[in-house]
């Protein structure tokens, strides 16, 4: 028998979970379907576990640097990966349990654990984890099924124990030599983390720079930092073949700008992109269109091509960040429950790459602004010119801001430096308020703080 609801949410991620709760609280009988863990990628496989491990890696980094600060510590500080993993699992479980508890306490909300697929424009069947099947239907349906790591077409890859961004966090020992395919934010974050844990690390990047979305000077500064940390970075290099050995080590055969090369690693991490979780949904039966990569097509109100069906979060192909997914929830909540008219148009999306020092960025890069034909001015300064960074001996990186030449408004910025994501938030607030750069140039910030650097940064624009 088909069970009818007012609304169905497919996926209990950082957009879907809050949305289901808001719908139920508004008096709409709601079902939410989750095939793995409540909380989505962020809590279970992304932000929470990885940043917990980044924190552990920073502790061992500082412990080994103790003598540099005049503190006698063990320069060979040992890493216990079982304890690192246990701490990570405990925090994930706490966050996940909290999310599950919130859903369980919502009157009018039913949680189905299983895999959902469309059987028609307004109907679904859920293959429950218990083995049973449940048919459900609703006039309004929301797709929040997220993404998963992509496994590229690489000869021999299916025959080796390759790691993903999920499985690498389950290791109970430090890899001897970690080979990383991909120089995006996932590959970069894990490279520094495991180097600090004690691994030899090599990044293999097909493109001419790491972090392809960044300006070349920012990407070059990131590469310099990683190389200073002892990470081998191979650019313009293509993996052509991988083969496993009896002891589970891997040979990775490359084509580099100079020659053919073979690397021997103890572990291989594949970080070459992500794939939307849409193939099992049978979207065509509901009239929901996808793009060539499988992402659900939505308009600025997050409506799909099928009336009454919405999509939010990573599955739409927007930047795969938790804060984007949560803002998608806020847009839908405002429009459907509060009589609003919010859209995704021109929203300002920041992000931070959690290397050390952090890279925070928002708005247009210099390259993007020039490609748009904008008249711009660029403010740029090294973190070594920031008093606070020198005092704590973290002077690596740079701050860069792109300013409209006529209005003086800040169009975008990149902060590669100590607490880069936090400094970025100050700049983003000015951008949200459409302020020119001059209040940041002339404002009084506490000395010595990192925020004080903004005075100096924008003073550079005026000589």
Steps between C-alpha positions, in 0.01 A plus 500: 500500500627845407541735796427864413682797649489873452875506432786255448869582541749259342825526693564614857797725430570851625220637283255210502494437874418857606249529215313188609484632855374840385230343281380277784502792744282693254236228524586311183513124536852427381714199417878508475694216338868435581695204366811528721552754779299798616704819459625435149856527375593791726452329834587146399762511225600861435533812713471358849730196477761657273531824699521298821799319351646827369498620862694189610753559222550860612569391858781267393634773269519747790643238736787439261560874467521552876878561510457777244287687758742424781292210633666162542279241333565172322587582136408140414151519655319175428156480338252239618258468208266275696451778756473766225236286332319437828480870581364566152240225529384624840438852370323370189277278712413790730405726209309223322309400813402861556363525146309174534357611833369824350321310223359244743352777714306659211127416516362414157838392362573139398857384432544215251841337480556372151545585131228702327416500131220662304219288360309797358472880513398510868573150626799310635591154612747460785711186521531491876817382672284232665443348156138612468359749252293805584300700246452868582367803313469876548410812307836658587832314488852620576818333371805532728702191412845661481815366334762231540869476402560437130718210394665595168554276201859396568654176381545261791316711758233238560772254601663703779372597848456869416384736772240776477445806716274279713706185540831675563361626830452140616872413488645369826864563407694781334570424132867465415460678163162644404443563129218746429328531164349848479606845617164645601408596855449137607840387375676806639346471848579130534852549363602737777311306767678172430834668446468635853401157626831376356426371150706566194247663263485557125221693325440428131307781331395497133471878477765768499422601860343374820153633588392578144239759612763729652715770345841369390687703763280365779532142373877544471517619861304192613738277303800669658359441849438131432847454357649675803317241709675222306219405263593410144270679255498383137313737266395440139531129577258229390451157654490239223511169686494368855586151615495330837762287667462196723568711812224745396743771394429664166698604195368818340619564145496865393555718200671822609615801294855365519462124458320183601526431871397227742421555867490231768254574779363319800154658450313671217240772565271586208380860531404585144148631549152403608192346337134584579288229660221501243529182295285290735219758524337425162453873454368457149183341639432826685592728210806636681779597261872474571805641327762292319677418828183387678437811712137601545412809300338774711406862455588782741215395730637142507203367301573207269344446159215307668229703676503453877847345508800694636868419541750643746860450604785333314270309263423823311861550390545817705822527705504198730511680833285448808422869523365496142275205580373671813430820309305296245285382792446859612394603149243221476375560853457872432314445173274209598436565869552872554357658185840627387663532162863403555728370224856380448567793268818693582547336839849538637652159574820488706714194557810400691762240414611365836869472440736676741503792450138508383390626160173691519339645189181678397377685190696552179862406457724741314494270197120476502461878529736561208324237290177695557668814370467684831720798586663392825770580747679227694624529858757238594732449794693211655405366842859569600394867518240421769625557853281232657614237251864577581440491874359148487753403231242416233598746224433283196246603236344819367186713501354618171191708424342598170335845502277667242703790359201736484289428808773372729281203597676176582422243230686208650789397717729213588663463841775240518625538852458437869122475569437584136136390514431733792669803341299425188175542695587864575546570131182315412296711743627813325404346165152410626455860608634623163757712678799645319840392622565830678324418834731198530798715409412766756327304775664447839567131568653368819878471498641243461226297329481345158212732410743791527659373179206640305618853576830428336357294215274776372752777570702334224234605250578863578876467491 
